[in-house]
Amino acid sequence: MHGDEIIVPCSITDASGCRARRDYVHINPVKHGLVRRVADWPYSTFHRLVSQGIHPPEWAGSAGADVLGYPD
């Protein structure tokens, strides 16, 4: 945590909320400049979603959070 940062619990009430939070987590390494593409982060569960056909390997490309509109 950074100084006065507060973590607020939230509840996921439906499948779309679950997908939105999962996508947000997958986008974070791109948003914070650790990798150029979501698929470049080797520790991500994103690779499992690709293998299951849920997301294509190029999902979100290099635009990442800008495409999905997730604030940080």
C-alpha contacts under 8 A as a table, 3 or more apart, distances in Angstrom:
res1	aa1	res2	aa2	distance
1	M	4	D	7.89
1	M	5	E	6.03
1	M	6	I	7.97
2	H	5	E	5.50
12	I	15	A	7.96
12	I	17	G	5.56
12	I	18	C	6.00
13	T	17	G	6.51
13	T	18	C	7.83
14	D	17	G	5.41
14	D	18	C	6.47
15	A	18	C	5.02
15	A	19	R	6.19
16	S	19	R	5.03
16	S	20	A	6.10
17	G	20	A	5.09
17	G	21	R	6.29
18	C	21	R	5.34
18	C	22	R	6.14
19	R	22	R	5.03
19	R	23	D	5.99
20	A	23	D	5.16
20	A	24	Y	6.11
21	R	24	Y	4.97
21	R	25	V	6.29
22	R	25	V	5.23
22	R	26	H	6.36
23	D	26	H	5.03
23	D	27	I	6.16
24	Y	27	I	5.18
24	Y	28	N	6.40
24	Y	65	A	7.83
24	Y	70	Y	6.79
25	V	28	N	5.43
26	H	29	P	7.02
26	H	38	V	6.41
26	H	44	S	6.76
26	H	45	T	7.73
26	H	46	F	6.41
27	I	30	V	5.50
27	I	31	K	6.15
27	I	38	V	6.16
27	I	60	A	8.00
27	I	64	G	5.76
27	I	65	A	5.92
28	N	31	K	4.95
28	N	32	H	6.06
28	N	65	A	7.65
29	P	32	H	5.33
29	P	33	G	6.28
29	P	34	L	5.12
29	P	35	V	5.98
29	P	38	V	7.07
29	P	41	W	6.88
30	V	33	G	5.18
30	V	34	L	5.88
30	V	35	V	5.14
30	V	36	R	5.62
30	V	37	R	6.01
30	V	38	V	6.13
30	V	62	S	7.44
30	V	64	G	5.95
30	V	65	A	7.43
31	K	34	L	7.74
31	K	64	G	6.44
31	K	65	A	5.87
33	G	36	R	6.88
34	L	41	W	7.93
35	V	38	V	7.13
35	V	40	D	5.94
35	V	41	W	6.35
36	R	40	D	6.88
36	R	61	G	7.95
36	R	62	S	5.26
37	R	40	D	5.30
37	R	41	W	7.48
37	R	58	E	7.62
37	R	60	A	7.37
37	R	61	G	5.48
37	R	62	S	4.76
37	R	63	A	7.78
37	R	64	G	7.08
38	V	41	W	5.91
38	V	46	F	7.51
38	V	58	E	7.81
38	V	59	W	7.26
38	V	60	A	7.02
38	V	61	G	7.05
38	V	62	S	7.59
38	V	64	G	7.24
39	A	42	P	7.31
39	A	46	F	7.01
39	A	47	H	6.89
39	A	57	P	6.27
39	A	58	E	7.04
39	A	59	W	7.94
41	W	44	S	5.89
44	S	47	H	6.37
45	T	48	R	5.34
45	T	49	L	6.79
46	F	49	L	5.09
46	F	50	V	6.35
46	F	55	H	7.92
47	H	50	V	5.06
47	H	51	S	6.30
47	H	57	P	7.85
48	R	51	S	5.09
48	R	52	Q	6.21
49	L	52	Q	5.01
49	L	53	G	6.23
49	L	54	I	5.13
49	L	55	H	5.81
50	V	53	G	5.08
50	V	54	I	5.78
50	V	55	H	4.94
50	V	56	P	5.63
50	V	57	P	5.90
51	S	54	I	7.69
52	Q	55	H	7.90
53	G	56	P	6.75
55	H	59	W	6.11
56	P	59	W	5.32
58	E	61	G	5.11
60	A	63	A	6.06
60	A	64	G	4.90
60	A	65	A	7.75
60	A	67	V	6.67
60	A	68	L	7.66
61	G	64	G	6.16
63	A	66	D	5.66
63	A	67	V	5.89
64	G	67	V	5.73
64	G	68	L	6.80
65	A	68	L	5.06
65	A	69	G	5.66
65	A	70	Y	5.49
65	A	71	P	7.60
66	D	69	G	5.20
66	D	70	Y	7.08
